[in-house]
Amino acid sequence: MLYLTKDDIQKCFSMRDAIEADKKALELYSKGKTSIPLRTNINIPEKNGQNLYMPGFVGGESAAAGIKIVSVYPDNITKGLPSVPATMIVLNPETGVVSAMLDGTYLTQLRTGAISGAATELMSNKDSSIMALIGTGGQGAAQLEAVLTVRPIKEVRIFDIDFERASKFAEDMKDHFPQVKMIPCKSAEETVTGADVITTVTTSKRSTFDANWVKNGAHINAVGAYTPEMCELPSAILPKAKTIIFDTLDGVWSESGDFLQPLEKGLIDKSIVNGDLGQLVSGEISGRITKEEISIFETVGTAALDVYVAGQIVDKAKSSSVGKEI
């Protein structure tokens, strides 16, 4: 069995690789080539913990199977351990034998950033040069890298409810992307106004910006609202958008407060959505038509991304002789 750390993955699998893998995974999902059961949650109240099990299978020429295990133990921070440890187990789809184990935390960051990169590549204006990033938590760096991979971004405006954290994040990102101007901002308005690509990746339960701040032609990646209670998008922005795409239709309509809350209030109906990203990848539906329209991509994630991307990472690692056999 092959064991791959974060460093191993970074040695052999780039953000561009992840973007292409995400596109293929969602195309296969859209075509019904996947089997993704509901996530199993096991609560451990006496330990203030929760274990989440996310299995899946993706068919096609590069079939992949596996399960991601994510634990949420807030008290781990007092023990010097990660509060949300994650591990990805990859199975040989031909035999069912475990073939690899990966750092699940980095895999999640990579595939989640990459799906925003894929959406930005397919939906935003090609000459987009200013990015707004709202949220600098564990997902922030991958979200930024993904957009920089697909668009000629010259300036990134960064906002977080903690300005010191936004400033530190900006300094860290300057080291990784010295050619890009990183600007920590003290308000969401300063961050969003005039931005070509806006990415929100927070745990907020109320809108993170005002619809009036969004310029014509902007593209929005809404990443953080993966429960009905969470909400990053102002409901007023939804009717303004000409193109709205989900990572998975059933996933977003089941989980994301960005759309469930305005739907329940009668502010929108389901016809507002054009389709899912897999349909856009395959050409079944079209995306942006004009430079002036606003586009929105909403993602809540799916185990199809974890399973397929992990399978691609393992293939690349083996061909590159990366990782440790155990």
GURODREN-47103 format. One record per residue (C-alpha): x, y, z; chain; residue in three letters. Coordinates in Angstrom, 2 decimals, padded with zeros to 5 digits. Example, Ala and Ser with C-alpha at 12.3 -4.5 7.8 and 13.67 -1.06 7.14 Angstrom:
residues 2
SITE        c1        c2        c3   cadena   residuo
SITE    012.30   -004.50    007.80        A       Ala
SITE    013.67   -001.06    007.14        A       Ser
***
This chain:
residues 326
SITE        c1        c2        c3   cadena   residuo
SITE    000.00    000.00    000.00        A       Met
SITE    001.26    003.45   -000.94        A       Leu
SITE    001.32    006.18    001.71        A       Tyr
SITE    001.28    009.82    000.52        A       Leu
SITE    001.84    012.87    002.72        A       Thr
SITE    000.98    016.45    001.79        A       Lys
SITE    004.58    016.97    000.65        A       Asp
SITE    004.41    013.85   -001.51        A       Asp
SITE    001.23    015.06   -003.20        A       Ile
SITE    002.69    018.51   -003.83        A       Gln
SITE    005.75    016.94   -005.47        A       Lys
SITE    003.78    015.12   -008.15        A       Cys
SITE    000.33    016.75   -008.47        A       Phe
SITE   -000.18    020.42   -009.34        A       Ser
SITE   -003.18    022.69   -008.98        A       Met
SITE   -003.62    022.46   -012.76        A       Arg
SITE   -003.70    018.66   -012.44        A       Asp
SITE   -006.37    019.00   -009.75        A       Ala
SITE   -008.47    021.38   -011.84        A       Ile
SITE   -008.53    018.97   -014.78        A       Glu
SITE   -009.31    016.05   -012.46        A       Ala
SITE   -012.20    017.97   -010.86        A       Asp
SITE   -013.64    018.77   -014.28        A       Lys
SITE   -013.58    015.12   -015.28        A       Lys
SITE   -015.03    013.96   -011.96        A       Ala
SITE   -018.04    016.27   -012.22        A       Leu
SITE   -018.55    015.43   -015.89        A       Glu
SITE   -018.77    011.75   -014.93        A       Leu
SITE   -021.04    012.65   -012.00        A       Tyr
SITE   -023.34    014.58   -014.32        A       Ser
SITE   -023.49    011.61   -016.71        A       Lys
SITE   -024.50    009.22   -013.95        A       Gly
SITE   -021.17    007.38   -013.90        A       Lys
SITE   -020.73    007.62   -010.13        A       Thr
SITE   -022.09    005.96   -007.01        A       Ser
SITE   -021.99    008.34   -004.04        A       Ile
SITE   -023.95    007.21   -000.94        A       Pro
SITE   -025.03    009.64    001.73        A       Leu
SITE   -022.32    010.62    004.20        A       Arg
SITE   -022.38    008.67    007.48        A       Thr
SITE   -021.97    010.79    010.62        A       Asn
SITE   -021.15    009.17    013.96        A       Ile
SITE   -021.37    011.44    016.99        A       Asn
SITE   -019.09    010.78    019.97        A       Ile
SITE   -020.62    013.15    022.56        A       Pro
SITE   -018.55    011.94    025.52        A       Glu
SITE   -015.40    012.96    023.62        A       Lys
SITE   -016.94    016.08    022.03        A       Asn
SITE   -016.23    014.54    018.66        A       Gly
SITE   -017.76    013.45    015.39        A       Gln
SITE   -016.56    011.00    012.74        A       Asn
SITE   -017.67    011.42    009.12        A       Leu
SITE   -017.38    008.68    006.49        A       Tyr
SITE   -017.65    009.60    002.80        A       Met
SITE   -017.35    006.66    000.39        A       Pro
SITE   -017.71    006.70   -003.35        A       Gly
SITE   -017.04    005.18   -006.76        A       Phe
SITE   -016.39    006.98   -010.04        A       Val
SITE   -016.59    004.94   -013.24        A       Gly
SITE   -015.18    005.54   -016.70        A       Gly
SITE   -011.78    004.78   -018.20        A       Glu
SITE   -009.94    005.94   -015.07        A       Ser
SITE   -012.26    004.39   -012.50        A       Ala
SITE   -011.64    005.20   -008.85        A       Ala
SITE   -012.99    004.00   -005.52        A       Ala
SITE   -012.36    004.94   -001.93        A       Gly
SITE   -013.51    006.55    001.28        A       Ile
SITE   -012.55    009.75    003.06        A       Lys
SITE   -012.69    009.76    006.85        A       Ile
SITE   -012.92    013.14    008.53        A       Val
SITE   -013.01    013.61    012.29        A       Ser
SITE   -014.11    016.79    014.03        A       Val
SITE   -012.64    017.00    017.54        A       Tyr
SITE   -012.41    020.65    018.67        A       Pro
SITE   -010.61    019.71    021.91        A       Asp
SITE   -007.66    018.31    019.97        A       Asn
SITE   -006.16    021.77    019.87        A       Ile
SITE   -005.34    021.42    023.59        A       Thr
SITE   -003.49    018.18    022.81        A       Lys
SITE   -001.36    019.60    020.03        A       Gly
SITE   -003.35    017.68    017.42        A       Leu
SITE   -005.35    018.89    014.40        A       Pro
SITE   -008.99    019.54    015.25        A       Ser
SITE   -010.21    018.22    011.88        A       Val
SITE   -007.90    015.34    010.89        A       Pro
SITE   -008.74    013.58    007.64        A       Ala
SITE   -007.51    010.51    005.79        A       Thr
SITE   -008.32    009.28    002.29        A       Met
SITE   -008.25    005.54    001.62        A       Ile
SITE   -008.05    004.51   -002.04        A       Val
SITE   -009.18    001.10   -003.27        A       Leu
SITE   -008.20   -000.69   -006.44        A       Asn
SITE   -011.49   -000.49   -008.38        A       Pro
SITE   -010.76   -003.84   -010.06        A       Glu
SITE   -010.17   -005.85   -006.88        A       Thr
SITE   -011.40   -003.78   -003.94        A       Gly
SITE   -008.00   -004.08   -002.27        A       Val
SITE   -006.71   -000.97   -000.46        A       Val
SITE   -003.99    000.50   -002.67        A       Ser
SITE   -003.14    003.81   -001.01        A       Ala
SITE   -003.65    006.14    001.95        A       Met
SITE   -003.42    009.93    001.52        A       Leu
SITE   -003.40    013.09    003.61        A       Asp
SITE   -007.14    013.81    003.51        A       Gly
SITE   -006.85    017.35    004.83        A       Thr
SITE   -004.66    018.52    001.97        A       Tyr
SITE   -006.71    016.51   -000.54        A       Leu
SITE   -009.83    018.39    000.59        A       Thr
SITE   -008.11    021.76    000.30        A       Gln
SITE   -006.73    020.88   -003.13        A       Leu
SITE   -009.91    019.54   -004.71        A       Arg
SITE   -012.06    022.32   -003.20        A       Thr
SITE   -009.74    025.03   -004.46        A       Gly
SITE   -009.52    023.32   -007.82        A       Ala
SITE   -013.28    023.23   -008.34        A       Ile
SITE   -013.41    027.01   -007.95        A       Ser
SITE   -010.51    027.20   -010.38        A       Gly
SITE   -012.42    025.07   -012.87        A       Ala
SITE   -015.54    027.22   -012.52        A       Ala
SITE   -013.51    030.42   -012.86        A       Thr
SITE   -011.86    029.11   -016.01        A       Glu
SITE   -015.19    028.14   -017.56        A       Leu
SITE   -017.33    031.06   -016.37        A       Met
SITE   -015.31    034.24   -015.77        A       Ser
SITE   -014.04    036.77   -018.29        A       Asn
SITE   -010.68    035.67   -019.67        A       Lys
SITE   -009.06    039.04   -018.96        A       Asp
SITE   -010.02    039.07   -015.27        A       Ser
SITE   -007.21    040.76   -013.35        A       Ser
SITE   -008.59    041.61   -009.87        A       Ile
SITE   -009.61    038.95   -007.36        A       Met
SITE   -011.50    039.46   -004.11        A       Ala
SITE   -011.03    036.77   -001.45        A       Leu
SITE   -013.33    036.77    001.57        A       Ile
SITE   -012.11    034.33    004.22        A       Gly
SITE   -008.54    033.31    005.03        A       Thr
SITE   -009.05    030.04    006.89        A       Gly
SITE   -007.77    026.63    005.88        A       Gly
SITE   -009.28    026.86    002.40        A       Gln
SITE   -008.04    030.36    001.57        A       Gly
SITE   -004.65    029.55    000.07        A       Ala
SITE   -005.94    026.84   -002.27        A       Ala
SITE   -008.81    029.05   -003.44        A       Gln
SITE   -006.36    031.83   -004.25        A       Leu
SITE   -003.90    029.53   -006.03        A       Glu
SITE   -006.65    028.00   -008.16        A       Ala
SITE   -007.88    031.35   -009.48        A       Val
SITE   -004.31    032.49   -010.14        A       Leu
SITE   -003.76    029.28   -012.10        A       Thr
SITE   -006.54    030.01   -014.60        A       Val
SITE   -006.67    033.82   -014.89        A       Arg
SITE   -004.04    036.60   -015.29        A       Pro
SITE   -004.70    038.04   -011.83        A       Ile
SITE   -002.53    041.04   -010.96        A       Lys
SITE   -004.16    042.08   -007.68        A       Glu
SITE   -005.80    040.12   -004.87        A       Val
SITE   -007.85    041.96   -002.24        A       Arg
SITE   -008.18    039.98    000.96        A       Ile
SITE   -010.80    040.35    003.70        A       Phe
SITE   -011.33    038.47    006.94        A       Asp
SITE   -013.31    039.38    010.05        A       Ile
SITE   -009.89    039.41    011.75        A       Asp
SITE   -007.80    042.07    009.95        A       Phe
SITE   -004.56    040.83    011.50        A       Glu
SITE   -005.22    037.39    010.08        A       Arg
SITE   -005.95    038.89    006.66        A       Ala
SITE   -002.68    040.85    006.84        A       Ser
SITE   -000.66    037.78    007.80        A       Lys
SITE   -002.33    035.77    005.04        A       Phe
SITE   -001.45    038.49    002.51        A       Ala
SITE    002.20    038.44    003.61        A       Glu
SITE    002.33    034.65    003.36        A       Asp
SITE    000.82    034.70   -000.12        A       Met
SITE    003.34    037.31   -001.28        A       Lys
SITE    006.07    034.76   -000.66        A       Asp
SITE    004.30    032.21   -002.85        A       His
SITE    003.12    034.60   -005.57        A       Phe
SITE    005.55    037.56   -005.61        A       Pro
SITE    004.29    038.71   -009.02        A       Gln
SITE    000.79    039.40   -007.63        A       Val
SITE   -000.14    042.41   -005.48        A       Lys
SITE   -001.71    041.19   -002.21        A       Met
SITE   -003.83    043.79   -000.40        A       Ile
SITE   -005.40    043.13    003.02        A       Pro
SITE   -008.64    045.12    003.30        A       Cys
SITE   -010.51    046.42    006.34        A       Lys
SITE   -013.96    046.09    004.79        A       Ser
SITE   -015.77    043.70    002.49        A       Ala
SITE   -016.91    046.67    000.40        A       Glu
SITE   -013.32    047.71   -000.28        A       Glu
SITE   -012.53    044.10   -001.19        A       Thr
SITE   -015.42    043.42   -003.56        A       Val
SITE   -015.91    046.74   -005.36        A       Thr
SITE   -014.43    046.52   -008.85        A       Gly
SITE   -013.29    042.89   -008.51        A       Ala
SITE   -013.49    040.61   -011.55        A       Asp
SITE   -013.52    037.35   -009.56        A       Val
SITE   -015.01    037.14   -006.06        A       Ile
SITE   -014.47    034.06   -003.91        A       Thr
SITE   -016.18    033.63   -000.55        A       Thr
SITE   -014.93    030.84    001.70        A       Val
SITE   -016.28    031.42    005.21        A       Thr
SITE   -018.57    029.79    007.76        A       Thr
SITE   -020.85    032.83    007.83        A       Ser
SITE   -024.58    032.60    008.51        A       Lys
SITE   -025.30    035.95    006.86        A       Arg
SITE   -024.27    037.53    003.56        A       Ser
SITE   -020.60    038.48    003.38        A       Thr
SITE   -021.04    041.38    000.92        A       Phe
SITE   -023.69    043.63   -000.64        A       Asp
SITE   -025.08    042.92   -004.09        A       Ala
SITE   -024.65    046.58   -005.05        A       Asn
SITE   -020.87    046.28   -004.69        A       Trp
SITE   -020.61    043.67   -007.46        A       Val
SITE   -019.69    045.11   -010.83        A       Lys
SITE   -021.17    043.99   -014.13        A       Asn
SITE   -019.09    041.19   -015.60        A       Gly
SITE   -017.95    039.79   -012.25        A       Ala
SITE   -017.80    036.08   -011.49        A       His
SITE   -018.53    034.79   -007.97        A       Ile
SITE   -017.36    031.51   -006.41        A       Asn
SITE   -019.47    030.75   -003.30        A       Ala
SITE   -017.64    028.03   -001.40        A       Val
SITE   -018.42    028.18    002.31        A       Gly
SITE   -022.18    027.63    002.74        A       Ala
SITE   -022.47    023.85    002.92        A       Tyr
SITE   -025.39    023.69    005.41        A       Thr
SITE   -028.91    025.19    005.24        A       Pro
SITE   -028.05    027.56    008.11        A       Glu
SITE   -024.96    028.99    006.42        A       Met
SITE   -025.18    031.84    003.93        A       Cys
SITE   -022.50    033.90    002.18        A       Glu
SITE   -024.37    035.36   -000.79        A       Leu
SITE   -026.80    038.29   -000.55        A       Pro
SITE   -030.11    037.07   -001.97        A       Ser
SITE   -030.33    040.23   -004.10        A       Ala
SITE   -027.38    039.08   -006.21        A       Ile
SITE   -029.15    035.95   -007.45        A       Leu
SITE   -031.67    037.64   -009.81        A       Pro
SITE   -028.85    039.85   -011.12        A       Lys
SITE   -026.83    036.85   -012.29        A       Ala
SITE   -027.40    035.60   -015.83        A       Lys
SITE   -025.47    032.37   -015.31        A       Thr
SITE   -025.72    030.27   -012.15        A       Ile
SITE   -023.99    026.90   -012.00        A       Ile
SITE   -023.79    024.37   -009.13        A       Phe
SITE   -021.14    021.72   -008.56        A       Asp
SITE   -024.01    019.24   -008.11        A       Thr
SITE   -027.68    020.17   -008.38        A       Leu
SITE   -028.89    017.70   -005.75        A       Asp
SITE   -026.10    018.66   -003.37        A       Gly
SITE   -026.69    022.42   -003.40        A       Val
SITE   -030.47    022.17   -003.31        A       Trp
SITE   -030.16    019.84   -000.30        A       Ser
SITE   -027.47    021.65    001.67        A       Glu
SITE   -026.64    025.27    000.83        A       Ser
SITE   -028.31    028.12    002.67        A       Gly
SITE   -027.20    030.47   -000.12        A       Asp
SITE   -030.06    029.08   -002.20        A       Phe
SITE   -032.30    027.24    000.27        A       Leu
SITE   -032.97    030.36    002.34        A       Gln
SITE   -034.13    032.61   -000.55        A       Pro
SITE   -036.02    029.64   -002.03        A       Leu
SITE   -037.98    029.17    001.22        A       Glu
SITE   -038.73    032.91    001.32        A       Lys
SITE   -040.09    032.81   -002.23        A       Gly
SITE   -037.38    035.14   -003.55        A       Leu
SITE   -036.22    032.66   -006.21        A       Ile
SITE   -037.32    029.40   -007.78        A       Asp
SITE   -035.22    026.50   -009.03        A       Lys
SITE   -035.40    027.68   -012.64        A       Ser
SITE   -032.85    030.37   -011.78        A       Ile
SITE   -030.09    027.75   -012.07        A       Val
SITE   -028.64    026.87   -015.48        A       Asn
SITE   -027.27    023.45   -014.52        A       Gly
SITE   -024.24    021.77   -012.99        A       Asp
SITE   -020.54    022.14   -013.75        A       Leu
SITE   -020.30    018.69   -015.32        A       Gly
SITE   -022.85    019.76   -017.93        A       Gln
SITE   -020.81    022.88   -018.60        A       Leu
SITE   -017.62    020.83   -018.99        A       Val
SITE   -019.26    018.47   -021.49        A       Ser
SITE   -020.85    021.31   -023.47        A       Gly
SITE   -024.39    020.18   -022.67        A       Glu
SITE   -025.11    023.70   -021.41        A       Ile
SITE   -023.46    027.04   -022.12        A       Ser
SITE   -021.93    029.41   -019.60        A       Gly
SITE   -021.18    033.10   -019.88        A       Arg
SITE   -022.57    034.73   -023.04        A       Ile
SITE   -021.52    038.37   -022.61        A       Thr
SITE   -018.67    040.17   -020.85        A       Lys
SITE   -021.13    042.27   -018.85        A       Glu
SITE   -023.16    039.54   -017.19        A       Glu
SITE   -022.66    038.40   -013.61        A       Ile
SITE   -022.04    034.69   -013.07        A       Ser
SITE   -022.22    032.60   -009.88        A       Ile
SITE   -020.79    029.19   -009.01        A       Phe
SITE   -021.99    027.45   -005.86        A       Glu
SITE   -020.20    024.41   -004.42        A       Thr
SITE   -020.93    022.19   -001.43        A       Val
SITE   -018.57    019.40   -002.45        A       Gly
SITE   -019.08    015.74   -003.27        A       Thr
SITE   -017.18    012.56   -002.50        A       Ala
SITE   -016.87    012.08   -006.27        A       Ala
SITE   -014.19    014.79   -006.22        A       Leu
SITE   -012.28    013.18   -003.35        A       Asp
SITE   -012.37    009.72   -004.88        A       Val
SITE   -011.47    010.69   -008.44        A       Tyr
SITE   -008.78    013.23   -007.55        A       Val
SITE   -007.24    010.79   -005.07        A       Ala
SITE   -007.13    008.12   -007.75        A       Gly
SITE   -005.39    010.49   -010.14        A       Gln
SITE   -002.89    011.48   -007.44        A       Ile
SITE   -002.04    007.84   -006.75        A       Val
SITE   -001.49    007.14   -010.46        A       Asp
SITE    000.77    010.18   -010.77        A       Lys
SITE    002.68    009.29   -007.59        A       Ala
SITE    003.35    005.76   -008.79        A       Lys
SITE    004.59    006.93   -012.18        A       Ser
SITE    006.80    009.51   -010.45        A       Ser
SITE    008.08    007.09   -007.76        A       Ser
SITE    006.74    009.36   -005.02        A       Val
SITE    005.53    008.18   -001.62        A       Gly
SITE    006.29    005.29    000.70        A       Lys
SITE    005.17    001.67    000.36        A       Glu
SITE    003.97    000.27    003.67        A       Ile
***
